[in-house]
Amino acid sequence: MNGYERSNIMLSIVIPVFNEEKSLELLHQELTEIAAGEGYNLDVVFVDDGSTDGSWEVIERLAAADPHVRGLRFRRNFGKAAALSAGFSHARGELVMTIDADLQDDPHEIPKFLAEMDRVSMHGGPMHKGLDVVSGWKQVRYDPWHKVWPSRVFNWMVSKLTGVVLHDHNCGMNCYRREIFDEVRLYGELHRFVPVLAAARGYRIGEVVVNHRPRAFGQSKYGVTRIVKGFLDLLTVKFLTGFGQRPQHVLGTVGLISFLLGAAGLTYLAVYWLVSQLAPDLGLLPLHQRPAVIYSIGFLLLGGQFMSIGFLAELITAYQQRDIESYSISERTPRESE
């Protein structure tokens, strides 16, 4: 073995926790056994996302007994994206893995992720040694059908709309290079789109099939509303990755088309009115009885509003981008890095 498969690099494991007191000790035991067997220098970060059971007490006990374990506790439930973001900011390792705390993610799959991270890749560009993100793919899932099928439809939509083709954008078990989170910011529920956001910055993405275990404790934290939220988040990510630094390109285009339709409609109505005045014997309807008047004015106003919003978005983007580069550097020559 070579590379990351057996090395002394520090591997951070970020684990969001919400009412998982029954599974935490078992998960910690599995992680410890794997780290000892593979020679990993482990850094485990539990993030208690406002649990109302005894999860935090278990985390405190584990941290007191194991120097490789640390815990963060939120004042209330802020959501999984916030928990992951906090965990990433406190992770010390060169590589960061995320694992759900309910034991459905199998820690024994970790070596597969690290081996995939070390693989040579040619993703539409020059050859690179290693990937930057490896996403898990629960090829066989032990979830109810009403969760599996909507998830598959969602994964297909994400792949088609973003161009980042993965079988499972919802998998909670993923591996990242720590540097990614210096450039990718999480908020809302965008945690499931980290590979998409990273790919937009030029990072190299891959996936690996993982073992998905039946649920042993607790119950799923996601309901039907997740589908609606996921679709809205997908639209947000599509806009951010496609037009995040040039919002006027999409808003202005829609506004310009609408404005031109309105202007064309009013031009036609002006000619129509002139003809009706010069030739009253034609029996043309009075202008105020033509629905085209309302539509044309509506298109004109809507177009103006979209273009105005586009200009404001450009101003906000220009202001915020003063401290954020519009590019991402992967390597430097030795002299350049001095």
GUNU-318963 format. One line per 2 residues: number of its first residue (from 1); their letters; for each residue x, z, y of C-alpha. Coordinates in Angstrom, 3 decimals. Layout:
<sites>
NUM) A) X Z Y; ...
</sites>
This chain:
<sites>
1) MN) 0.000 0.000 0.000; 1.050 -0.552 3.594
3) GY) -0.161 -0.463 7.190; -3.066 1.900 7.762
5) ER) -3.954 2.330 4.099; -1.403 5.112 3.690
7) SN) 0.224 6.300 6.883; 0.646 9.359 9.002
9) IM) -1.284 8.026 11.983; -3.952 10.318 13.338
11) LS) -7.442 9.243 12.312; -10.271 10.675 14.376
13) IV) -13.709 11.060 12.793; -16.526 11.376 15.338
15) IP) -19.711 12.819 13.822; -22.900 13.098 15.921
17) VF) -25.031 15.988 14.702; -28.711 16.712 15.216
19) NE) -30.250 19.335 12.919; -27.893 18.702 9.974
21) EK) -26.829 22.253 9.028; -27.337 21.688 5.283
23) SL) -24.993 18.699 5.023; -22.109 19.607 7.340
25) EL) -20.066 21.735 4.932; -20.388 19.143 2.154
27) LH) -19.360 16.363 4.538; -16.350 18.363 5.727
29) QE) -15.337 19.036 2.121; -15.444 15.326 1.263
31) LT) -13.449 14.372 4.358; -10.818 16.983 3.603
33) EI) -10.422 15.803 0.002; -10.072 12.161 1.052
35) AA) -7.560 12.981 3.795; -5.444 14.988 1.350
37) GE) -5.559 12.248 -1.280; -4.735 9.395 1.118
39) GY) -2.287 11.246 3.362; -4.345 10.963 6.547
41) NL) -3.638 13.111 9.582; -7.276 13.934 10.249
43) DV) -8.969 14.841 13.526; -12.656 15.674 13.035
45) VF) -14.927 15.955 16.088; -18.466 17.237 15.500
47) VD) -20.812 16.669 18.449; -23.937 18.826 18.311
49) DG) -26.582 16.830 20.156; -28.886 19.739 21.002
51) ST) -29.665 20.876 17.443; -32.362 23.519 17.063
53) DG) -31.270 24.717 13.621; -28.013 26.393 12.602
55) SW) -25.812 23.307 12.933; -23.668 24.752 15.707
57) EV) -22.983 27.950 13.771; -21.775 25.842 10.832
59) IE) -19.544 23.791 13.140; -18.049 26.954 14.640
61) RL) -17.337 28.263 11.151; -15.669 25.031 10.066
63) AA) -13.559 24.860 13.253; -12.404 28.455 12.767
65) AD) -11.303 27.748 9.191; -9.791 24.278 9.692
67) PH) -7.453 23.443 12.629; -8.292 19.751 12.195
69) VR) -11.942 20.378 13.147; -13.254 20.600 16.696
71) GL) -16.803 20.878 17.985; -18.719 19.928 21.112
73) RF) -22.186 21.244 21.888; -24.674 19.637 24.274
75) RR) -27.056 21.778 26.307; -29.950 19.642 25.041
77) NF) -30.581 16.471 23.066; -29.047 13.576 25.013
79) GK) -29.130 10.941 22.266; -26.682 9.413 19.844
81) AA) -24.950 7.186 22.413; -24.115 10.229 24.548
83) AL) -22.866 12.133 21.494; -20.619 9.262 20.442
85) SA) -19.351 8.768 23.976; -18.408 12.457 24.219
87) GF) -16.733 12.292 20.822; -14.752 9.180 21.747
89) SH) -13.512 10.777 24.956; -12.219 13.791 22.993
91) AR) -10.803 11.835 20.038; -7.031 12.082 19.686
93) GE) -6.415 9.464 17.032; -5.175 5.909 17.345
95) LV) -8.100 4.890 15.161; -11.595 6.342 15.519
97) MT) -14.268 6.312 12.835; -17.923 7.188 13.233
99) ID) -19.913 8.700 10.375; -23.474 9.997 10.350
101) AD) -23.820 13.630 9.349; -26.648 13.214 6.827
103) LQ) -24.302 12.223 3.926; -25.853 8.768 3.536
105) DD) -22.549 7.336 4.797; -19.975 7.706 2.030
107) PH) -16.617 9.090 3.300; -14.906 7.606 0.235
109) EI) -15.246 4.210 1.959; -12.779 5.176 4.702
111) PK) -9.735 3.576 2.980; -11.607 0.251 2.859
113) FL) -12.103 0.370 6.629; -8.444 1.104 7.298
115) AE) -7.326 -1.661 4.942; -9.631 -4.105 6.765
117) MD) -8.300 -2.968 10.150; -4.820 -3.974 8.977
119) RV) -5.883 -7.429 7.785; -4.512 -10.611 9.362
121) SM) -7.294 -12.352 11.289; -7.833 -15.675 13.016
123) HG) -11.134 -15.273 14.843; -11.404 -18.523 16.757
125) GP) -8.045 -17.999 18.418; -4.374 -17.226 17.730
127) MH) -3.404 -15.342 14.587; -3.441 -11.561 14.990
129) KG) -2.271 -8.763 12.754; -5.245 -6.515 12.361
131) LD) -8.784 -6.139 13.645; -9.986 -3.980 16.501
133) VV) -13.452 -3.123 15.174; -14.657 -2.966 11.578
135) SG) -18.391 -2.521 11.160; -19.989 -1.191 7.993
137) WK) -22.496 -3.282 6.060; -25.019 -1.372 3.957
139) QV) -25.608 -4.260 1.575; -27.741 -2.059 -0.693
141) RY) -29.862 0.392 1.292; -31.753 3.449 0.091
143) DP) -34.328 3.480 2.865; -38.073 2.720 2.858
145) WH) -38.991 -0.977 3.106; -40.631 -0.462 6.501
147) KV) -37.217 0.518 7.855; -35.142 -2.029 5.937
149) WP) -37.031 -5.223 6.823; -37.357 -4.611 10.592
151) SR) -33.644 -3.762 10.569; -32.800 -7.079 8.911
153) VF) -34.865 -8.999 11.457; -33.153 -7.067 14.239
155) NW) -29.693 -7.801 12.821; -30.524 -11.509 12.627
157) MV) -31.712 -11.519 16.263; -28.599 -9.709 17.506
159) SK) -26.300 -12.113 15.671; -28.129 -15.178 16.991
161) LT) -28.437 -14.035 20.604; -24.955 -12.572 21.014
163) GV) -22.890 -14.801 18.724; -21.348 -11.723 17.041
165) VL) -22.393 -12.349 13.452; -22.640 -9.108 11.488
167) HD) -24.953 -8.250 8.622; -25.617 -4.704 9.827
169) HN) -25.475 -3.901 13.539; -27.242 -0.591 12.832
171) CG) -24.681 0.915 10.469; -23.455 4.313 11.635
173) MN) -20.147 3.992 9.801; -17.641 2.004 11.841
175) CY) -13.950 2.030 12.711; -12.476 1.294 16.150
177) RR) -9.155 1.247 17.897; -9.140 4.053 20.430
179) EI) -8.215 1.729 23.315; -11.589 -0.022 23.141
181) FD) -13.321 2.911 24.773; -11.144 2.641 27.840
183) EV) -13.107 -0.538 28.580; -16.454 -0.207 26.787
185) RL) -18.865 2.311 28.285; -21.845 3.673 26.358
187) YG) -25.149 4.777 27.859; -28.816 4.735 26.896
189) EL) -28.900 3.581 23.270; -26.148 0.971 23.377
191) HR) -24.096 2.651 20.639; -25.307 0.129 18.050
193) FV) -23.931 -2.693 20.208; -20.318 -1.508 20.483
195) PV) -19.040 -4.455 18.368; -20.922 -6.878 20.639
197) LA) -19.629 -5.239 23.828; -16.100 -5.126 22.397
199) AA) -16.259 -8.791 21.347; -17.258 -9.697 24.909
201) RG) -13.947 -8.163 26.043; -12.009 -10.236 23.517
203) YR) -11.513 -7.647 20.777; -11.457 -8.843 17.167
205) IG) -14.434 -7.869 15.001; -14.873 -7.666 11.230
207) EV) -17.077 -5.971 8.680; -16.825 -4.419 5.231
209) VV) -19.451 -3.628 2.589; -20.037 0.119 2.241
211) NH) -21.820 2.340 -0.220; -25.089 3.696 1.139
213) RP) -26.250 6.879 -0.541; -29.830 8.164 -0.906
215) RA) -30.854 10.783 1.639; -30.246 14.275 0.268
217) FG) -31.128 16.406 3.282; -33.435 16.226 6.270
219) QS) -35.330 13.171 7.410; -34.712 10.039 9.458
221) KY) -34.498 10.583 13.218; -35.826 7.094 13.975
223) GV) -39.426 5.922 14.125; -41.312 2.769 15.048
225) TR) -40.319 3.111 18.701; -36.737 2.319 17.683
227) IV) -37.752 -1.335 17.151; -39.093 -1.679 20.689
229) KG) -36.138 0.163 22.225; -33.713 -1.874 20.148
231) FL) -35.188 -5.157 21.362; -35.056 -4.077 25.007
233) DL) -31.473 -2.881 24.552; -30.640 -6.247 22.984
235) LT) -31.890 -8.031 26.110; -29.769 -5.671 28.220
237) VK) -26.651 -6.362 26.130; -27.273 -10.111 26.243
239) FL) -27.441 -9.948 30.031; -24.395 -7.660 30.308
241) TG) -22.197 -9.750 28.027; -23.384 -13.105 29.352
243) FG) -23.937 -12.451 33.054; -22.627 -8.945 33.736
245) QR) -20.091 -10.225 36.286; -22.178 -13.151 37.573
247) PQ) -25.820 -11.996 37.723; -26.695 -14.635 40.324
249) HV) -26.101 -17.331 37.712; -29.190 -16.274 35.790
251) LG) -31.295 -14.656 38.517; -30.445 -17.359 41.036
253) TV) -31.155 -20.134 38.548; -34.605 -18.754 37.754
255) GL) -35.251 -18.195 41.446; -34.068 -21.655 42.443
257) IS) -36.246 -23.365 39.827; -39.257 -21.326 40.904
259) FL) -38.555 -22.000 44.588; -38.229 -25.760 44.014
261) LG) -41.489 -25.829 42.031; -43.236 -24.025 44.860
263) AA) -41.709 -26.308 47.479; -42.676 -29.415 45.482
265) GL) -46.215 -28.113 45.116; -46.562 -27.421 48.844
267) TY) -45.126 -30.848 49.666; -47.720 -32.476 47.424
269) LA) -50.486 -30.410 49.031; -49.291 -31.376 52.500
271) VY) -49.556 -35.054 51.560; -52.935 -34.369 49.928
273) WL) -54.207 -32.694 53.113; -52.953 -35.577 55.281
275) VS) -54.718 -38.132 53.079; -57.921 -36.095 53.155
277) QL) -57.811 -36.109 56.992; -57.051 -39.810 57.314
279) AP) -59.553 -40.905 54.657; -62.474 -38.451 54.577
281) DL) -64.594 -40.978 52.687; -62.497 -40.373 49.556
283) GL) -64.347 -37.071 49.050; -61.251 -35.012 48.317
285) LP) -61.750 -31.283 47.805; -60.872 -29.010 50.722
287) LH) -57.381 -27.614 50.464; -58.555 -24.010 50.110
289) QR) -60.423 -24.959 46.940; -57.297 -26.229 45.181
291) PA) -55.722 -23.648 42.790; -52.404 -25.413 43.344
293) VI) -52.178 -23.708 46.733; -51.994 -20.234 45.184
295) YS) -49.604 -21.366 42.430; -47.269 -23.102 44.860
297) IG) -47.103 -20.152 47.236; -46.602 -17.813 44.264
299) FL) -43.698 -19.898 42.902; -42.147 -20.066 46.380
301) LL) -42.312 -16.304 46.930; -41.173 -15.507 43.395
303) GG) -38.199 -17.847 43.771; -37.191 -16.228 47.016
305) QF) -37.409 -12.778 45.468; -35.315 -13.727 42.429
307) MS) -32.592 -15.240 44.609; -32.619 -12.178 46.876
309) IG) -32.302 -9.867 43.860; -29.466 -12.074 42.612
311) FL) -27.582 -11.695 45.886; -28.042 -7.909 45.801
313) AE) -26.852 -7.813 42.191; -23.755 -9.814 43.184
315) LI) -23.002 -7.343 45.979; -23.368 -4.365 43.611
317) TA) -21.245 -6.081 40.960; -18.525 -6.942 43.485
319) YQ) -18.492 -3.323 44.690; -18.287 -1.828 41.203
321) QR) -15.712 -4.321 39.938; -13.119 -3.223 42.491
323) DI) -11.738 -0.711 39.977; -12.654 -2.608 36.798
325) ES) -10.673 -5.658 35.746; -12.587 -8.731 34.584
327) YS) -10.073 -9.295 31.786; -8.533 -7.404 28.871
329) IS) -4.793 -7.507 28.017; -3.934 -7.111 24.333
331) ER) -0.115 -7.188 24.498; 2.773 -7.280 26.967
333) TP) 6.333 -8.472 26.702; 8.865 -5.592 26.664
335) RE) 10.116 -6.303 30.181; 6.566 -6.561 31.573
337) SE) 5.631 -3.163 30.156; 8.532 -1.376 31.879
</sites>
